[in-house]
Amino acid sequence: MGIKTFKHVDYLWDEQKALELGDDQVALFLYRSNILGSDLRITNYGGGNTSCKTIEKDPLTNEDVEVMWIKGSGGDIGTLTRSGIAGLYTERLRNLKKVYKGLHDEDRMVGLFNHCIYDLDSRAPSIDTPLHGLLPFKHIDHLHPDALIAVAAAKDSEQVTKEIWGDTMGWVPWQRPGFDLGLQLEKCLNDNPGIRGIVLGSHGLFTWGDTSFECYINSLEVIEMASDYIEKKIKEKGSVFGGQKVQSLPADERKEKAAQLMPLLRGLCSSENRMIGHFTDSDVVMEYINSNDLEKLAPMGTSCPDHFLRTKIQPLVLQLSPDQDLSDADEVLKQLNPAFEQYRNEYKEYYENCKRDNSPAMRDPNPVIIIYPGVGMFSFSKNKQTTRVASEFYINAINVMRGAEAITEYTSLPRQEAFDIEYWLLEEAKLQRMPKEKPLSRKVALVTGAGGGIGKAIADKLAEHGANVVLTDIAEDRLKEAVGTYARDVASYAVCDVTSSESIAEAYKSACLEFGGVDLVIHSAGLAISKPLEETTEKDWDLLQNVLVKGQFELFKQGVDIMNKQDLGGDIISIASKNGLVSGPNNVGYGTAKAAQQHMVRLLAAELGGKGIRVNTVNPDGVIVGSKIWEGEWAEGRAKAYGISVEELPAHYAKRNLLNQIIYPEDIANGVFAFVGLLDKSTGNIINVDGGMANAFVR
């Protein structure tokens, strides 16, 4: 089998991998799905659907029956596994034609899909199930390639389809997915026997084949032909989107502007529910948002249902000049507030004008996509994955608009059609089935000293409970290793020296660009020097003060500035020490610095409470196992102070607390979570995580 060459899509079929799967048609269908889903030009996360049909033994009759295996509801073809598919009796599914009563009967039909289940471990069948089941082919792809949706969304789409593929492709006008659309596909095939696929108006593509490979190649070839056609049209036209209207700022200045603006946008987008942000200034985005046609195209909204379900009906375009000074947050908000209020009001009008008697309640009216010409595109949603995917979907929509405008003219769905998709009762039911959010979902945490030890344990705990985490440390190698332990869209890192205000500012800039701002600031970075007074040098003293006290001051000061811009409150935690409360030998520098950290917390708690910012302290003691501090001279100093060996320290510290327990980094992380995840009406407090040290009791 020769290697296929494509210009506009990636040919990823590995013959050796396919041979290893043998004649397992379900495995080959999953393999095809995964490689198709890995190319965002072909379909985006959660978009499209794929299927195959096999002959299986009916467990009740022992007869051979045809079974259709199809991606289940809410799945993603790029990551699809056997647990994410549904298996249905094909004949039973087709027999539903006998009971279908018309378009008003669509929702009932979805419930009847369950009567067609063959595999009892099936995922819930999706709305696309009849579109595959009513077609006779063994392997079917339903995809949302940018090039095909450009054809589907172009004015005179049917004529354009004929121009590109002649009589080899069918065309079906826009219709909401459901049983009737399956009937329309079946009719199109019957009327045009021998076609290789069908273009769905304003929606996407159906292609097929007798084998998984033939289906895959058919899909790529059809997409390639559309892409070649669009490329030729763009060259003929000479420019896209009416040419450039706004000049982009240099890349570094765009990032600077975005970082300044993100907390303000995040606060405004979070007027009903806290949101996580994403920023992109890719070439594709900049070409569109800087164009003359932005003003015309942006209000039209997207065409493909999968696009606008994730991006909302249309974006918000900011009326800010690229070179505008954003340093005065109050002045910027004077411009942003009316724009957001207008957007919310227009969304409410859209809802009121289009709602049905049984429509779900209006959802959050804030924008998901925000465009800043000359700077970039922002997106905001409930978590990083959702907001990143929304951004990717809008980029798909940009590609669609570019292609459709080059072909003839871009057309979007009528508002009522769009509303009926967005507020479809079946879509609402899917939202209601989503798992309950974790307690720290929608929160962004910045943790210093997170390359290992206590800081990493804190970051792990916050991420476990739903937070996005920004790990900072002075050692980039440790940070890279630490970030690698998290799933995608959970964590990022920034090299940060807390003794440098500039370095702290860069870390916060990174947090704003990556997630939109910050809600939780945990100062865990530290070091320990154990010496008697006469051996404590000025250098020792300054180092402890700079890292523990000055570093905490600057970290909290800059963090509060971002929290104020967001106007969402926040949490600040100092990882101090029992040594700030207890007098002990050989500890003047460290103990004094820790006491300063603790009192700074009390002062800031009194100052910031009115803004909803809570400031608390967690005091560890004797965290020897897993702590970076105990790898150096500190352990030797403490062992010397107590007249024992370094190896005896863990047992020594355990025996001296009331519970006789060794304290681990994870125990400190639990203390942090108690403040940020449970004790939401506590500020200015101290939690001692020391196994019980009577001389460290705060009362």
C-alpha positions in Angstrom: 0.0 0.0 0.0 1.6 3.3 -1.1 1.9 6.3 1.2 -0.8 8.8 0.4 0.1 12.4 0.0 -2.2 15.2 1.2 -1.5 18.9 1.4 -4.4 20.1 3.7 -4.8 17.2 6.1 -2.5 14.8 7.8 -2.3 11.3 6.5 -1.8 9.3 9.7 -2.8 5.7 8.8 -0.1 3.3 10.0 -0.4 0.1 8.1 1.6 -1.9 10.7 -0.7 -0.7 13.4 -3.7 -1.6 11.4 -2.3 -5.1 10.7 -1.9 -5.6 14.4 -5.6 -5.0 14.9 -6.4 -7.8 12.4 -10.0 -8.1 11.4 -11.4 -6.5 14.5 -13.6 -4.0 12.8 -14.5 -2.2 16.0 -10.8 -1.7 16.8 -10.1 -0.5 13.3 -13.1 2.0 13.6 -11.7 3.3 16.9 -8.2 3.6 15.3 -9.6 5.6 12.4 -11.6 7.8 14.8 -8.6 8.6 16.9 -6.4 9.6 14.0 -9.1 11.7 12.4 -9.8 13.4 15.7 -6.1 14.3 16.2 -6.3 16.8 13.3 -8.2 20.0 14.3 -8.7 20.9 10.6 -10.9 17.7 10.3 -12.9 18.0 13.5 -12.6 19.6 16.8 -12.8 18.2 20.3 -16.1 16.5 20.9 -17.2 17.2 17.3 -18.3 14.8 14.6 -19.2 11.1 14.9 -17.9 7.8 13.5 -19.3 4.3 13.3 -19.0 0.8 11.9 -21.3 -2.1 11.4 -20.4 -5.8 12.2 -22.2 -9.1 12.3 -22.6 -10.5 15.8 -24.4 -13.4 17.5 -27.7 -12.3 19.1 -27.5 -13.5 22.7 -31.2 -14.3 22.8 -31.6 -16.2 19.4 -28.0 -17.1 18.6 -28.7 -15.8 15.1 -26.3 -13.5 13.2 -27.4 -9.9 13.4 -26.0 -6.6 12.2 -24.8 -4.3 15.0 -23.8 -0.7 14.6 -21.0 0.6 16.9 -21.1 4.4 17.2 -19.6 7.1 19.3 -21.8 7.7 22.3 -23.3 11.0 23.5 -20.7 13.5 24.8 -17.7 11.6 23.5 -14.7 12.8 21.4 -13.5 10.8 18.4 -9.9 11.8 19.0 -9.8 10.0 22.4 -12.6 7.5 21.8 -12.3 4.0 23.4 -14.6 1.0 23.6 -16.1 2.4 26.8 -17.3 5.5 24.9 -19.3 3.8 22.2 -22.8 2.4 21.8 -23.7 -0.9 20.2 -27.2 -1.1 18.6 -29.2 -3.6 16.6 -29.2 -2.0 13.1 -32.5 -3.5 12.1 -34.3 -2.4 15.2 -33.0 1.1 14.7 -34.3 1.1 11.1 -37.7 -0.2 12.3 -38.1 3.0 14.2 -39.2 4.5 10.9 -42.5 2.7 11.5 -43.3 4.6 14.6 -41.7 8.0 13.7 -44.4 10.7 13.6 -42.5 13.7 12.2 -40.4 16.6 13.3 -42.4 17.2 16.5 -41.5 13.6 17.5 -37.7 14.0 17.5 -37.1 14.0 21.3 -39.2 10.9 21.8 -37.2 9.1 19.2 -34.0 9.6 21.2 -35.5 7.7 24.1 -36.5 4.9 21.8 -32.8 4.4 20.8 -32.5 2.6 24.1 -34.8 -0.1 22.9 -32.3 -0.8 20.1 -29.3 -1.5 22.4 -27.3 -4.6 21.7 -24.3 -4.1 24.0 -25.5 -3.6 27.6 -22.3 -1.7 28.4 -23.2 0.9 25.8 -22.7 4.7 26.3 -25.9 6.6 25.8 -26.6 6.8 22.0 -26.2 10.3 20.6 -28.6 12.3 18.5 -26.5 11.4 15.4 -27.3 7.7 15.8 -30.0 7.4 13.1 -27.9 9.4 10.6 -25.5 6.5 10.6 -28.0 3.7 11.1 -30.2 4.5 8.2 -27.2 4.4 5.8 -26.1 1.0 4.6 -22.3 1.4 4.7 -20.0 -0.6 7.0 -17.9 2.4 8.0 -19.1 6.0 8.2 -17.5 9.3 9.2 -19.5 12.4 10.1 -16.9 15.2 10.4 -16.8 18.9 10.7 -13.8 19.9 8.6 -13.2 23.6 8.2 -13.1 23.4 4.4 -16.3 21.4 4.2 -18.2 23.6 6.5 -17.0 26.6 4.4 -18.7 24.9 1.5 -21.7 24.1 3.5 -22.0 27.6 4.9 -21.4 29.4 1.5 -24.2 31.1 -0.3 -25.3 28.7 -3.2 -23.8 25.8 -1.2 -25.5 23.2 -3.4 -24.2 24.6 -6.6 -20.7 24.9 -5.1 -20.9 21.2 -4.1 -21.7 20.3 -7.6 -18.8 22.4 -9.0 -16.3 20.7 -6.7 -17.4 17.1 -6.9 -19.7 16.8 -9.8 -22.2 14.0 -9.3 -20.1 12.1 -6.8 -21.4 14.0 -3.7 -24.9 14.5 -2.5 -26.2 17.7 -0.7 -28.9 18.0 2.0 -30.0 21.5 3.2 -29.7 22.5 6.8 -31.8 20.6 9.3 -31.3 20.1 13.0 -29.7 16.7 13.7 -32.3 14.0 14.5 -34.3 11.1 13.0 -35.7 13.1 10.2 -32.2 14.2 9.1 -31.3 10.5 8.9 -34.3 10.0 6.6 -33.1 12.9 4.5 -29.6 11.3 4.1 -31.2 8.0 3.2 -33.3 9.7 0.5 -30.3 11.5 -0.8 -28.5 8.3 -1.2 -31.4 6.5 -2.8 -31.8 9.4 -5.3 -28.1 9.5 -6.0 -26.8 5.9 -6.0 -23.0 5.6 -6.2 -22.2 8.9 -4.4 -19.2 8.9 -2.1 -20.6 11.3 0.5 -23.1 14.0 1.4 -22.6 17.6 2.3 -24.9 18.8 5.1 -25.8 22.5 4.6 -24.4 24.7 7.3 -23.3 21.7 9.2 -20.6 19.2 7.9 -19.8 16.1 6.0 -20.8 12.4 5.7 -18.4 10.0 4.0 -18.2 6.2 4.0 -16.4 3.0 2.9 -16.5 -0.8 3.0 -13.5 -0.9 5.2 -12.1 1.4 7.9 -9.2 2.4 5.7 -11.4 3.0 2.6 -13.6 5.2 4.7 -10.6 7.1 6.1 -9.1 7.7 2.6 -12.5 8.8 1.3 -12.8 11.3 4.0 -9.4 12.7 3.5 -9.8 12.9 -0.3 -13.1 14.7 -0.1 -11.7 17.2 2.4 -8.6 17.7 0.3 -10.7 18.5 -2.8 -12.6 21.2 -0.9 -9.4 22.6 0.5 -7.8 22.8 -2.9 -10.9 24.6 -4.3 -10.9 27.1 -1.5 -7.1 27.8 -1.8 -7.6 28.5 -5.5 -10.5 30.9 -4.8 -8.5 32.8 -2.2 -5.6 33.2 -4.7 -8.0 34.5 -7.3 -9.5 37.0 -4.8 -6.0 38.2 -3.7 -7.0 39.0 -0.1 -9.2 37.6 2.6 -11.7 39.3 5.0 -11.5 42.5 2.9 -7.9 43.2 3.8 -6.3 44.6 6.9 -7.8 47.4 8.9 -5.8 47.3 12.2 -2.1 46.8 12.6 -1.0 44.1 15.1 1.2 45.1 18.0 4.5 43.2 18.2 4.1 39.7 19.8 5.7 40.7 23.2 3.5 43.8 23.5 0.4 41.7 22.6 1.2 39.3 25.5 1.8 42.3 27.8 -1.6 43.9 26.9 -3.4 40.5 27.3 -1.9 39.9 30.7 -3.0 43.3 31.9 -6.5 42.9 30.5 -7.2 39.3 31.4 -8.1 39.8 35.1 -10.5 42.7 34.2 -12.2 40.5 31.5 -12.3 37.6 33.8 -14.1 39.6 36.5 -16.7 40.9 34.0 -17.3 37.4 32.5 -17.7 36.0 36.0 -20.6 38.2 36.9 -22.8 35.1 37.3 -20.3 32.2 37.5 -16.5 32.3 38.0 -14.7 31.6 34.7 -11.3 30.4 33.6 -9.6 32.2 30.7 -7.5 31.4 27.6 -5.7 33.7 25.2 -4.5 33.2 21.6 -2.9 35.5 19.1 -2.1 33.0 16.3 -1.7 34.2 12.8 -5.2 32.9 11.8 -6.8 34.8 14.6 -4.9 38.1 13.9 -5.7 38.0 10.2 -9.4 37.9 11.1 -9.6 40.2 14.0 -7.6 42.9 12.3 -9.6 42.8 9.1 -12.1 45.2 7.5 -14.7 42.5 7.4 -14.6 41.8 11.2 -17.4 44.3 11.8 -19.6 42.5 9.2 -18.8 38.9 10.1 -18.5 38.8 13.9 -22.2 39.7 14.6 -23.3 37.0 12.1 -22.1 34.3 14.5 -21.0 30.8 13.5 -22.8 28.3 11.3 -22.0 24.8 12.5 -24.0 23.8 15.6 -20.9 22.4 17.3 -19.2 25.7 16.9 -21.8 28.0 18.4 -22.8 25.6 21.2 -19.3 26.2 22.5 -18.6 29.8 21.5 -22.1 31.3 22.0 -24.1 32.9 19.3 -21.5 35.6 18.6 -18.3 37.2 20.1 -17.9 40.5 21.9 -15.6 42.8 20.0 -13.8 45.3 22.2 -13.7 48.9 21.1 -10.2 49.5 22.5 -7.3 50.7 20.4 -4.3 48.3 20.4 -1.9 51.0 21.8 -4.3 52.1 24.6 -2.8 52.4 28.0 -4.3 49.7 30.2 -2.5 50.5 33.4 -5.4 52.4 35.0 -7.9 49.6 35.7 -10.7 51.9 36.7 -10.5 53.9 33.4 -10.4 50.7 31.4 -13.5 49.4 33.2 -15.4 52.5 32.4 -15.0 51.4 28.7 -15.6 47.7 29.3 -18.6 47.8 31.6 -21.0 49.3 29.0 -19.8 46.9 26.3 -20.5 43.9 28.5 -23.8 45.3 29.6 -24.9 45.8 26.0 -23.7 42.2 25.2 -25.7 40.8 28.1 -28.8 42.8 27.1 -28.6 41.6 23.5 -28.3 38.0 24.6 -31.3 38.4 26.8 -33.2 39.9 23.8 -32.1 36.9 21.7 -33.4 34.5 24.4 -36.7 36.3 24.9 -37.4 36.6 21.1 -36.6 33.0 20.4 -37.7 31.0 23.4 -40.4 28.4 23.3 -42.9 27.6 26.0 -40.8 24.7 27.3 -37.3 26.3 26.8 -34.8 25.9 29.6 -34.1 29.0 31.7 -31.7 31.5 30.1 -28.1 30.6 30.6 -25.2 32.9 31.6 -25.5 35.9 29.2 -21.8 36.8 29.3 -19.6 36.3 26.2 -17.4 33.3 25.7 -15.3 34.8 22.9 -13.8 38.3 23.2 -11.9 39.9 20.4 -9.4 42.7 20.9 -8.2 43.9 17.4 -4.5 44.3 17.2 -3.9 42.2 20.3 -5.7 38.8 20.2 -8.7 36.7 21.2 -9.8 35.7 24.7 -12.2 33.0 25.7 -13.8 32.3 29.1 -15.6 29.3 30.3 -16.1 27.0 33.3 -12.7 25.3 33.1 -9.5 25.4 31.1 -10.4 22.6 28.7 -13.8 24.1 27.9 -12.4 27.5 27.3 -9.4 26.3 25.2 -11.8 24.2 23.1 -14.1 27.2 22.7 -11.1 29.1 21.3 -10.3 26.2 19.0 -13.9 26.1 17.8 -13.9 29.8 17.0 -10.7 29.4 15.1 -12.5 26.7 13.1 -15.3 29.2 12.6 -12.8 31.8 11.3 -11.5 29.2 8.8 -15.0 28.5 7.7 -15.8 32.2 7.2 -12.5 32.7 5.3 -13.4 29.8 3.0 -17.0 30.7 2.5 -16.2 34.4 1.7 -13.7 33.2 -0.8 -16.1 30.9 -2.5 -19.2 33.1 -2.6 -20.4 34.6 0.6 -20.6 33.4 4.2 -24.0 32.6 5.6 -24.9 31.8 9.2 -27.8 29.9 10.8 -31.0 32.0 11.3 -31.2 33.1 15.0 -34.3 30.9 15.7 -32.5 27.8 14.3 -29.4 28.6 16.4 -31.6 29.1 19.5 -33.4 25.8 19.0 -30.0 24.0 19.0 -28.6 26.0 21.9 -31.7 25.5 24.1 -32.6 22.0 22.8 -34.1 20.0 25.6 -31.8 17.1 24.8 -28.8 19.4 25.0 -30.1 20.7 28.4 -30.5 17.1 29.6 -26.9 16.4 28.6 -25.8 19.5 30.7 -27.8 18.2 33.6 -26.0 14.9 33.5 -22.6 16.5 33.8 -20.9 15.5 37.1 -21.0 17.9 40.0 -18.1 20.4 40.0 -15.3 19.9 42.5 -15.0 22.4 45.3 -12.1 24.4 43.8 -13.3 24.2 40.2 -13.1 27.6 38.4 -10.3 28.7 40.8 -6.7 29.5 39.8 -3.9 28.9 42.4 -0.3 30.2 42.3 2.0 28.2 44.6 5.6 29.2 45.2 8.3 26.6 46.0 6.2 24.1 44.1 9.1 22.3 42.4 8.9 19.7 45.1 8.2 19.0 48.8 5.5 20.9 50.5 4.8 23.3 47.6 4.3 20.4 45.2 2.0 18.6 47.7 -0.1 21.7 48.0 -0.4 22.1 44.2 -1.4 18.4 44.0 -4.1 18.8 46.6 -5.5 21.9 45.0 -5.5 20.3 41.5 -7.2 17.1 43.0 -10.1 19.3 44.1 -10.5 21.1 40.8 -8.2 24.1 40.8 -5.9 25.1 38.0 -2.4 25.5 39.4 0.6 27.6 38.5 3.7 26.1 39.9 6.6 28.5 40.6 10.1 27.7 41.8 13.7 28.9 41.1 14.6 25.6 39.6 13.1 25.1 36.1 14.2 21.5 35.9 12.2 20.6 39.0 9.2 22.6 37.6 9.2 20.8 34.3 9.2 17.5 36.1 6.5 18.6 38.5 4.2 19.9 35.8 4.6 16.7 33.8 2.6 14.9 36.6 -0.6 16.7 35.7 -3.2 16.1 33.0 -3.5 18.6 30.2 -5.3 21.9 31.0 -4.6 21.5 34.8 -1.2 23.1 35.4 1.4 25.4 34.1 4.7 26.7 35.6 6.7 29.9 35.8 10.3 30.2 37.0 10.1 32.7 39.9 12.7 34.1 42.4 10.5 35.5 45.2 13.3 37.9 46.2 12.7 39.7 42.9 9.6 41.8 42.3 10.2 41.6 38.6 10.3 37.8 38.7 7.1 37.7 40.7 5.4 40.0 38.2 6.4 37.6 35.4 4.9 34.7 37.2 1.6 36.5 37.6 1.7 37.5 34.0 2.1 33.8 33.1 -0.9 32.9 35.4 -3.1 35.6 33.7 -2.2 34.6 30.2 -2.7 30.9 31.0 -5.8 30.9 33.1 -7.1 34.5 33.2 -6.0 35.6 36.7 -5.5 34.2 40.2 -7.8 33.3 43.1 -5.5 31.4 45.5 -1.9 32.5 46.4 0.1 30.2 48.5 3.6 31.2 49.6 5.4 28.0 50.3 8.9 28.9 49.0 11.4 28.9 51.7 14.7 27.9 53.2 15.9 27.3 56.7 19.1 28.3 58.4 19.8 26.9 61.9 22.6 28.7 63.8 23.2 30.3 67.2 23.2 34.1 67.4 26.9 34.4 67.3 27.2 32.4 64.1 24.3 34.0 62.3 25.7 36.3 59.6 24.1 39.4 58.1 24.0 37.4 54.8 22.0 34.7 56.6 19.7 37.2 58.1 19.1 39.0 54.8 18.5 35.8 52.9 15.8 34.6 55.3 14.1 38.0 55.4 14.2 38.4 51.6 12.8 34.9 50.8 10.3 34.5 53.6 9.2 38.0 54.5 10.0 40.4 51.7 9.1 37.7 49.2 5.8 37.1 50.9 5.0 40.8 51.0 5.7 41.3 47.3 3.9 38.1 46.3 0.8 39.1 48.3 0.9 42.7 47.1 0.9 41.8 43.4 -1.6 39.0 43.9 -4.0 41.3 45.7 -3.7 43.8 42.8 -5.0 41.1 40.4 -7.7 40.0 42.8 -8.9 43.6 43.0 -9.1 43.8 39.2 -11.2 40.6 39.1 -13.4 41.7 42.1 -14.0 38.1 42.9 -12.4 37.9 46.4 -9.6 35.4 46.9 -7.5 33.4 49.4 -4.0 34.0 50.5 -2.1 31.4 52.5 1.3 31.7 54.2 3.2 28.5 54.9 5.0 29.7 58.0 6.2 27.5 60.9 5.7 26.4 64.4 9.0 28.2 64.9 7.3 31.6 64.6 5.4 30.9 67.8 7.9 28.9 69.8 11.2 29.9 71.3 14.0 27.5 70.6 17.8 27.4 70.4 19.9 28.2 67.3 16.9 29.7 65.5 17.0 33.5 65.7 17.1 34.2 62.0 14.5 31.6 60.8 12.2 32.0 63.8 12.1 35.8 63.5 11.3 35.6 59.8 8.5 33.1 60.4 7.0 35.3 63.1 7.0 38.2 60.7 5.2 36.1 58.1 2.5 35.2 60.6 1.9 38.7 61.8 1.8 40.0 58.2 -1.0 37.6 57.6 -3.0 39.0 60.6 -2.4 42.6 59.4 -3.5 41.8 55.8 -6.5 39.8 57.0 -7.7 43.0 58.8 -7.0 45.1 55.8 -8.4 42.9 53.0 -11.5 41.3 54.6 -13.8 44.0 53.1 -12.7 43.0 49.6 -13.6 39.3 50.2 -9.9 38.4 50.4 -9.1 36.0 53.2 -5.6 35.6 54.6 -4.5 32.7 56.7 -1.5 30.8 57.9 -0.6 27.1 58.0 2.2 26.2 60.4 4.0 23.0 59.7 6.5 21.4 62.1 9.1 18.8 61.5 8.2 18.0 57.9 11.3 15.9 57.3 10.2 13.2 54.9 9.8 14.7 51.4 10.8 18.3 52.3 13.5 20.0 50.3 14.5 22.1 53.4 15.7 19.0 55.2 18.0 17.9 52.5 20.7 20.4 53.5 22.4 22.0 56.4 19.2 22.7 58.3 18.8 19.1 59.2 22.4 19.0 60.4 21.8 22.1 62.5 18.6 20.9 64.1 20.2 17.5 64.8 23.1 19.3 66.5 20.7 21.5 68.5 18.9 18.4 69.9 22.1 16.3 70.3 21.0 13.6 67.9 21.9 12.3 64.5 20.2 13.4 61.3 18.8 9.9 60.8 17.1 10.1 64.2 15.3 13.4 63.3 12.0 11.9 61.9 11.4 9.7 65.0 12.5 12.6 67.3 10.0 15.0 65.9 7.2 12.4 65.9 7.8 11.5 69.5 7.7 15.0 70.7 4.2 15.8 69.4 1.1 14.8 71.3 -0.1 12.4 68.6 3.3 10.9 68.1 2.9 11.2 64.3 5.3 11.9 61.5 4.2 15.0 59.6 4.3 14.7 55.7 4.0 17.4 53.0 0.5 16.0 52.2 -0.6 16.9 55.8 0.4 20.5 55.1 -1.5 20.4 51.9 -4.6 19.3 53.8 -4.3 22.3 56.0 -4.2 24.6 53.0 -7.3 22.9 51.5 -9.1 23.3 54.8 -8.8 27.1 54.5 -9.5 27.4 50.7 -12.0 24.5 50.3 -13.9 24.3 53.5 -13.4 27.2 56.0 -14.8 29.9 53.7 -15.7 32.2 56.6 -12.3 32.1 58.3 -9.6 34.8 58.0 -6.6 35.9 60.1 -6.3 32.4 61.5 -3.6 29.8 62.0 -3.8 26.1 61.5 -1.0 24.2 63.2 -0.1 21.0 61.4 2.4 19.6 63.8 0.9 16.6 65.5 0.1 18.7 68.5 2.8 20.9 70.1 1.5 22.3 73.3 4.0 25.1 73.3 2.8 26.2 69.9 -0.9 26.4 70.8 -2.1 29.8 69.7 -4.6 30.1 72.5 
